[in-house]
Amino acid sequence: MVQTRAQRRKEKEEAKKKAQEEAAAAQSSSSAVTLDSKLDSLLEKKLEEKINKIIEKILEKKKSGKNKRR
């Protein structure tokens, strides 16, 4: 089957458009992964700070003797 110029041009444009869409999808997913990992590290840091504060409070209570059984 012989293709006309218009058919070849149309196929080429469709292939280009599909490639652009795939590239955009890949880029958005990688940026979402980056954002997700940043949020994870931020949450981890906040949790670590809270845990350290709780540990400090427990140690202060032990030093002052308030936590001893009577």
FILUM-544470 format. One record per residue: x, y, z of N, C-alpha, C in turn; residue in one letter. Coordinates in steps of 0.1 Angstrom, whole numbers, padded with zeros to 4 digits, always signed. Layout:
XYZXYZXYZA/...
END
This chain:
+0008-0012+0000+0000+0000+0000+0009+0012+0000M/+0006+0022-0008+0013+0034-0010+0007+0044-0001V/+0016+0051+0008+0011+0061+0017+0013+0075+0010Q/+0004+0083+0012+0005+0097+0007+0013+0105+0017T/+0018+0117+0013+0025+0125+0022+0017+0129+0034R/+0004+0132+0032-0005+0136+0043-0006+0125+0053A/-0007+0113+0049-0008+0101+0058+0005+0100+0066Q/+0017+0101+0059+0029+0100+0067+0031+0111+0077R/+0027+0123+0072+0029+0135+0081+0019+0133+0093R/+0007+0128+0091-0002+0126+0102+0003+0116+0112K/+0009+0105+0107+0014+0094+0115+0026+0100+0123E/+0035+0108+0117+0046+0114+0123+0042+0123+0135K/+0032+0131+0132+0027+0141+0142+0021+0133+0154E/+0013+0122+0151+0007+0114+0162+0018+0108+0170E/+0029+0103+0164+0040+0097+0171+0047+0107+0180A/+0049+0119+0175+0055+0130+0182+0047+0134+0194K/+0034+0135+0192+0025+0139+0203+0025+0128+0214K/+0024+0115+0210+0025+0104+0219+0038+0104+0228K/+0049+0107+0221+0062+0107+0228+0062+0119+0238A/+0056+0130+0234+0056+0142+0243+0047+0139+0255Q/+0036+0132+0253+0027+0129+0264+0034+0119+0274E/+0041+0109+0268+0048+0100+0277+0060+0107+0284E/+0066+0116+0278+0077+0123+0285+0072+0132+0296A/+0060+0138+0294+0054+0146+0304+0049+0138+0316A/+0044+0126+0313+0039+0117+0323+0051+0112+0332A/+0062+0109+0325+0074+0104+0332+0079+0115+0341A/+0079+0127+0336+0085+0138+0344+0076+0141+0356Q/+0063+0141+0354+0054+0144+0365+0055+0133+0376S/+0057+0120+0372+0057+0110+0382+0071+0111+0389S/+0082+0115+0382+0094+0116+0390+0094+0127+0399S/+0087+0138+0395+0087+0150+0405+0078+0146+0416S/+0067+0138+0414+0059+0134+0425+0067+0125+0435A/+0075+0116+0429+0083+0108+0438+0093+0116+0446V/+0099+0127+0440+0108+0135+0447+0101+0143+0458T/+0089+0148+0455+0081+0155+0465+0077+0146+0476L/+0073+0133+0473+0069+0123+0483+0081+0120+0492D/+0093+0119+0487+0105+0116+0495+0108+0127+0504S/+0106+0140+0499+0109+0151+0507+0099+0152+0519K/+0087+0149+0516+0077+0149+0527+0080+0138+0537L/+0084+0127+0532+0087+0116+0541+0099+0120+0551D/+0109+0126+0545+0120+0130+0553+0117+0141+0563S/+0108+0150+0559+0103+0161+0568+0095+0155+0579L/+0086+0145+0576+0078+0139+0587+0087+0131+0596L/+0097+0124+0591+0106+0116+0599+0113+0126+0608E/+0118+0137+0604+0125+0147+0612+0116+0152+0623K/+0103+0155+0620+0094+0160+0630+0091+0149+0641K/+0089+0137+0636+0087+0126+0646+0099+0124+0655L/+0111+0125+0649+0123+0123+0657+0124+0134+0668E/+0121+0147+0664+0121+0158+0674+0111+0155+0685E/+0099+0150+0682+0089+0148+0692+0093+0137+0701K/+0099+0126+0696+0104+0115+0704+0115+0120+0713I/+0124+0128+0708+0135+0133+0717+0129+0141+0728N/+0119+0150+0726+0113+0158+0736+0107+0149+0747K/+0100+0138+0743+0094+0129+0752+0104+0122+0761I/+0115+0118+0754+0126+0111+0762+0132+0121+0772I/+0134+0133+0768+0140+0143+0777+0130+0145+0789E/+0117+0146+0787+0108+0147+0798+0109+0136+0808K/+0109+0124+0802+0110+0111+0810+0123+0112+0819I/+0134+0116+0812+0147+0116+0820+0146+0127+0831L/+0140+0138+0828+0139+0148+0838+0131+0143+0850E/+0120+0136+0847+0112+0131+0858+0120+0120+0866K/+0127+0112+0860+0135+0102+0867+0146+0109+0876K/+0152+0120+0871+0162+0127+0879+0156+0133+0891K/+0144+0139+0889+0137+0146+0900+0131+0136+0910S/+0129+0124+0906+0124+0114+0915+0109+0113+0915G/+0102+0120+0907+0087+0120+0906+0082+0107+0901K/+0090+0099+0894+0085+0087+0887+0088+0075+0896N/+0093+0077+0908+0096+0065+0917+0083+0060+0923K/+0083+0047+0925+0071+0041+0932+0073+0042+0947R/+0062+0044+0954+0062+0045+0968+0057+0033+0975R/
END
